[in-house]
Amino acid sequence: MGIPKFLKFFTANNHENSASSNPVRDNLITNPNTQQNGSKVSVFGLLRRLMSGNKIDGGSRTEEEEKVYSWLYALAQSEKDIVFEYVRSTERGLSFTEAERRLRENGPNIPLEYTFPSWWHLLWNALFHPFNIILIVLSALSYIASDDPNGCIMLVLVFISVSLRFYQEYSSSKAAMKLSEFLRCPVKVQRCAGRVVQTELLVQVDQRDVVPGDIVIFEPGDLFPGDVRLLTSKHLVVSQSSLTGESGTTEKTADIREDQSTPLLDLKNICFMGTSVISGSGTGLVVSTGSRTYMSTMFSTIGKRKPPDSFEKGIRRISYVLVSVMLVVVTILVLIDYFASNYLSESILFGISVASALTPQMLPLIVNTSLAKGALAMARDRCIVKSLTAIQDMGSM
């Protein structure tokens, strides 16, 4: 099958251009409705796209997901020789020089890179707790009202609670960072060497060094280092539980061309990053790595700020109720005492004492101590908990 005319300009054997700025990929992503024969999709599909706010499936996909979908569908519908032209590779694989150049331009093959949080960020999260804020405010009011012992006690409780939480989360995050540095996944890659007579070599590289255009060889137990278009397959069975959460397996084959009606995860000639080989063997062409894989778009929200969990919501709700009751009761008692004695300073001091009595001063320390104890117990079972509030969520599963 020949290359469509509108792609011939982009698919010249020019390996000097950047793989990260492949104009063929950009054209397929920008115009996903253009098929290889130049025809457009149906009017119904176009109307559905327009009515969904320039998104597909009723707006259920983001813009980045739609780009990945368009790219993978274009590869699934294409012949193998055209796929090589799309990715700018050859049947012998990339040369070592070209692979190094693409690695420099694309960066390491890491879909979700964990960054160690700064110490001040962890300290701020440990300090900015509703009950800690209440105790700090009451401590300041106690010093203003010359009730130094009570204010000092509350500050000591806040210091112990914050220190305990900060130490536990800091040490857990540091251990998780060190653990990620030891995780290595070797991948068998076919590379070509030689200028005059190119020789195919089978080398083993780390998953982070795999680039688009590499030809990978996989066997039972191997993980796919990126989104892969199958070239050959022999009784290949793949587990996609890391993406779907289902324990079932999926059969894959290279000798097929898919169409647009097939769901993405059901494509027989496409394997996704993070999935594993259960049985069989084969070879495949890596078409996407790092942040451009389906896995990366699927889990892109992991790196963002997570919403408060049920435990944090419960703590905030109790804090709001406590502050509301405290303000009402203290205001009433201060007014009553002032009208009875006509001494404003003594009435305010009395109100601060009542507010301190109504506040569970030991609650932050008790909560953080209990969560830290659970984190230490899980650490003994080789399970690292980076956030103490995750203990409650794990216990409710």
C-alpha positions in Angstrom: 0.0 0.0 0.0 1.4 3.4 -1.0 1.7 6.5 1.1 -1.2 9.0 0.7 -0.2 12.0 -1.4 -0.9 14.5 1.4 1.6 12.6 3.7 4.5 12.2 1.2 5.9 15.5 2.0 6.1 14.7 5.7 7.2 11.1 5.5 10.6 11.5 3.8 13.4 9.5 5.3 14.7 12.4 7.2 15.9 11.4 10.7 17.4 14.7 11.4 14.0 16.2 12.4 12.9 16.0 16.0 10.7 13.0 16.9 9.0 15.2 19.5 7.9 17.6 16.7 6.8 15.0 14.1 4.7 16.9 11.5 2.9 13.7 10.6 1.8 13.2 14.1 0.8 16.8 14.4 -1.2 16.6 11.2 -3.0 13.5 12.4 -3.8 15.0 15.8 -4.8 18.4 14.4 -7.1 16.8 11.7 -8.2 13.5 13.4 -11.3 13.3 11.1 -9.2 13.0 7.9 -8.8 9.4 7.0 -6.0 7.9 4.9 -8.1 8.0 1.8 -8.8 11.7 2.2 -12.5 11.2 3.1 -14.2 12.9 6.0 -16.1 11.2 8.7 -19.9 11.1 8.7 -22.0 14.2 9.3 -23.4 12.5 12.4 -19.9 12.2 13.8 -19.1 15.9 13.0 -22.3 17.1 14.6 -21.6 15.0 17.7 -18.2 16.6 18.0 -19.5 20.1 17.6 -22.4 19.6 20.1 -19.9 18.2 22.7 -17.9 21.4 22.8 -15.1 20.3 20.5 -14.7 17.1 22.4 -15.6 13.6 21.6 -17.9 11.2 23.4 -20.1 14.0 24.7 -17.2 15.9 26.2 -15.9 13.0 28.3 -12.4 13.3 27.0 -10.0 16.2 27.5 -8.0 17.8 24.7 -4.9 15.8 25.5 -6.8 12.6 25.6 -8.3 13.3 22.2 -4.9 13.9 20.7 -3.7 10.5 22.0 -6.8 8.8 20.7 -6.4 10.3 17.2 -2.7 9.3 17.1 -3.3 5.7 18.2 -6.3 5.2 16.0 -4.4 6.5 12.9 -1.6 3.9 13.7 -4.1 1.1 14.3 -5.7 1.7 10.9 -2.4 1.9 8.9 -0.2 -0.7 7.3 3.1 -1.5 9.0 5.2 0.2 6.4 3.3 3.5 6.8 3.5 3.2 10.6 7.3 3.2 10.2 7.1 6.4 8.2 4.8 8.0 10.7 7.2 7.3 13.6 10.3 7.8 11.4 11.9 4.5 12.0 13.0 1.5 10.0 12.4 -2.3 10.2 15.9 -2.6 11.6 15.3 -0.2 14.4 16.9 3.1 15.3 20.6 3.7 15.2 22.4 4.3 18.5 23.1 7.9 17.5 19.5 8.6 16.6 18.2 7.0 19.8 20.4 9.2 21.9 19.3 12.3 20.0 15.6 11.4 20.5 16.2 10.7 24.1 17.8 14.2 24.6 14.9 15.8 22.8 12.0 13.8 24.3 13.5 13.4 27.8 13.3 10.2 29.9 10.4 7.8 29.3 8.6 8.7 32.6 4.8 9.2 32.3 4.4 10.5 35.9 7.5 11.8 37.5 7.4 12.1 41.3 9.0 15.2 42.7 10.1 15.4 46.3 8.0 18.0 48.1 9.9 20.8 49.8 10.3 20.8 53.5 8.5 24.1 53.9 5.5 22.7 51.9 5.2 19.7 54.3 5.6 22.0 57.3 2.9 24.3 56.1 0.5 21.4 55.5 1.2 20.1 59.0 0.7 23.5 60.6 -2.3 24.6 58.6 -4.8 22.4 60.4 -8.1 23.7 61.7 -7.5 22.8 65.3 -4.0 24.1 65.2 -5.3 27.5 64.0 -7.9 27.5 66.8 -5.2 26.8 69.4 -2.8 29.4 68.0 -5.5 32.1 68.1 -6.6 31.1 71.7 -2.9 31.1 72.7 -2.4 34.6 71.3 -5.6 35.8 73.1 -4.3 34.2 76.3 -1.0 36.1 76.2 -3.0 39.3 75.5 -5.1 38.6 78.5 -2.0 37.9 80.6 -2.8 34.2 80.9 0.7 33.1 80.0 0.6 29.5 81.4 -2.5 28.5 79.4 -1.1 30.1 76.2 2.2 28.4 76.6 0.6 25.0 77.1 -1.5 25.4 73.9 1.6 26.4 71.9 3.5 23.4 73.2 0.7 21.1 72.1 0.7 22.7 68.7 4.5 22.3 68.4 4.4 18.6 69.3 1.5 17.8 66.9 3.1 19.7 64.0 6.5 18.2 64.6 5.1 14.6 64.7 3.2 15.0 61.5 6.0 16.8 59.7 8.6 14.2 60.7 6.5 11.3 59.6 5.5 12.7 56.2 9.0 14.0 55.5 10.7 10.7 56.2 8.0 8.8 54.2 8.3 11.0 51.2 12.1 10.7 51.3 11.9 7.0 51.5 9.5 6.9 48.6 11.9 9.0 46.5 14.8 6.7 47.3 12.7 3.7 46.4 11.7 5.1 43.0 15.4 5.5 42.2 16.0 1.8 42.6 13.1 0.8 40.3 14.5 -0.3 37.0 12.7 -2.2 34.2 15.0 -3.6 31.5 13.6 -3.7 27.9 14.9 -5.7 24.9 15.3 -3.3 22.0 16.5 -3.9 18.5 19.0 -1.3 17.3 21.1 -1.0 14.1 24.8 -0.3 13.9 27.2 0.4 11.1 27.3 3.1 8.4 27.8 1.1 5.2 26.3 -2.3 6.2 23.9 -1.9 9.0 23.7 -4.8 11.5 20.7 -5.5 13.7 21.7 -5.8 17.3 19.5 -6.9 20.3 20.4 -4.7 23.3 18.9 -4.3 26.7 18.1 -0.8 27.9 16.3 0.7 30.8 12.7 1.6 30.3 13.5 5.3 30.8 15.8 5.2 27.8 13.2 3.9 25.3 12.3 6.5 22.6 9.6 6.6 19.9 10.7 4.6 16.9 12.4 1.8 19.0 11.5 -1.8 18.1 10.9 -3.8 21.3 10.9 -7.6 21.8 8.6 -8.8 24.5 8.0 -12.2 26.3 5.8 -13.4 29.1 6.2 -11.2 32.2 7.5 -8.1 30.3 5.9 -4.7 30.7 5.3 -2.5 27.6 7.6 0.5 27.9 5.3 2.8 25.9 2.3 2.7 23.5 3.3 0.0 21.0 2.0 -0.8 17.5 2.5 -4.6 17.1 4.7 -5.8 14.2 4.7 -9.5 14.9 2.8 -11.6 17.5 2.6 -15.3 18.4 -0.3 -16.3 20.7 0.0 -12.9 22.5 -2.2 -12.4 25.6 -1.9 -9.2 27.5 -3.2 -8.0 30.9 -4.6 -4.5 30.9 -5.6 -4.5 34.6 -3.3 -1.5 35.4 -5.6 0.6 33.1 -9.0 -1.0 33.4 -8.9 -2.5 36.9 -10.3 -5.8 35.5 -8.5 -9.1 36.1 -9.4 -10.5 32.6 -6.9 -10.8 29.8 -7.0 -9.5 26.2 -5.7 -11.2 23.1 -3.5 -9.1 20.8 -2.4 -9.7 17.2 -0.4 -7.8 14.7 -2.1 -9.2 11.6 -5.1 -6.9 11.7 -6.2 -3.4 10.8 -8.7 -1.7 13.1 -11.3 0.9 12.4 -12.6 3.9 14.3 -15.6 2.1 15.7 -13.4 -0.1 18.0 -13.0 1.1 21.5 -9.4 2.2 22.2 -8.5 -0.4 24.8 -10.0 -3.1 22.5 -7.6 -2.4 19.7 -5.9 -5.7 18.8 -2.8 -4.3 17.3 -2.0 -1.6 19.9 -0.5 -2.3 23.3 -0.4 0.3 26.0 2.3 1.5 28.4 2.0 -0.2 31.8 0.3 -3.3 30.6 2.1 -6.7 30.8 2.5 -9.8 28.7 0.8 -12.9 30.2 1.7 -15.4 27.5 3.0 -15.4 23.9 5.7 -13.2 22.4 6.2 -10.7 19.6 7.8 -7.5 18.5 6.4 -4.0 18.4 7.2 -0.4 17.4 7.1 2.2 20.2 4.9 5.0 18.9 4.6 7.1 22.1 6.6 7.5 25.3 6.5 9.5 28.5 3.8 12.1 28.8 2.3 11.3 25.3 1.2 7.8 26.2 -2.4 6.8 27.0 -1.4 6.0 30.6 0.0 9.5 31.1 -3.3 11.2 30.0 -5.3 8.7 32.1 -3.4 9.4 35.3 -2.6 13.0 34.6 -4.7 14.1 37.6 -2.5 12.3 40.0 0.1 15.0 40.0 -2.4 17.7 40.6 -3.6 18.9 44.0 -6.0 16.3 45.4 -9.3 17.3 46.8 -9.8 16.9 50.5 -10.7 13.4 51.6 -13.5 12.3 54.0 -11.2 12.5 57.0 -10.2 16.1 56.3 -13.8 17.1 55.5 -14.8 15.6 58.9 -12.1 17.5 60.8 -13.1 20.8 59.1 -16.8 20.2 59.8 -16.1 19.6 63.5 -13.9 22.7 63.6 -16.5 24.9 62.1 -19.1 23.6 64.5 -16.8 24.1 67.4 -15.9 27.6 66.4 -19.5 28.5 65.9 -20.6 27.1 69.3 -17.6 28.7 70.9 -18.3 32.2 69.5 -22.0 32.1 70.5 -21.4 30.7 74.0 -18.4 33.0 74.7 -20.2 36.1 73.4 -23.2 35.4 75.6 -21.1 34.7 78.7 -18.9 37.8 78.2 -21.9 40.0 77.9 -23.6 38.6 80.9 -20.4 38.9 83.0 -19.8 42.4 81.8 -23.3 43.6 82.6 -23.0 42.0 86.1 -19.5 43.3 87.0 -18.9 46.3 84.7 -15.3 45.1 84.2 -14.5 44.5 80.5 -11.0 43.1 81.0 -12.1 40.5 83.5 -15.1 39.6 81.3 -12.8 39.1 78.3 -10.4 37.0 80.4 -13.3 34.9 81.6 -14.5 34.5 77.9 -11.0 33.3 76.9 -10.9 30.8 79.7 -14.3 29.4 78.7 -13.1 29.2 75.0 -10.0 27.3 76.1 -12.1 24.9 78.2 -14.4 24.3 75.2 -11.5 23.5 72.9 -10.2 19.9 72.8 -6.6 20.9 73.1 -5.3 17.4 72.9 -7.3 16.4 69.8 -4.6 17.4 67.2 -1.9 15.5 69.1 -4.1 12.5 69.5 -5.1 12.4 65.9 -1.6 12.8 64.5 -0.2 10.2 67.0 -2.8 7.7 66.0 -2.2 8.2 62.3 1.6 8.1 62.8 1.2 4.8 64.7 -0.7 3.4 61.8 1.9 4.6 59.3 4.7 3.0 61.3 2.7 -0.3 61.5 2.3 -0.3 57.7 6.0 0.6 57.3 7.0 -2.5 59.2 5.0 -4.4 56.5 6.9 -2.7 53.8 4.2 -0.2 52.8 5.2 3.5 52.7 2.4 6.0 53.5 3.4 9.5 52.3 0.3 11.3 53.6 -1.0 10.5 57.1 -4.6 11.3 56.1 -4.4 8.4 53.6 -4.5 6.0 56.5 -8.2 6.6 57.1 -9.0 6.1 53.4 -7.1 2.9 53.2 -8.9 1.6 56.4 -12.3 2.3 54.9 -11.7 0.2 51.8 
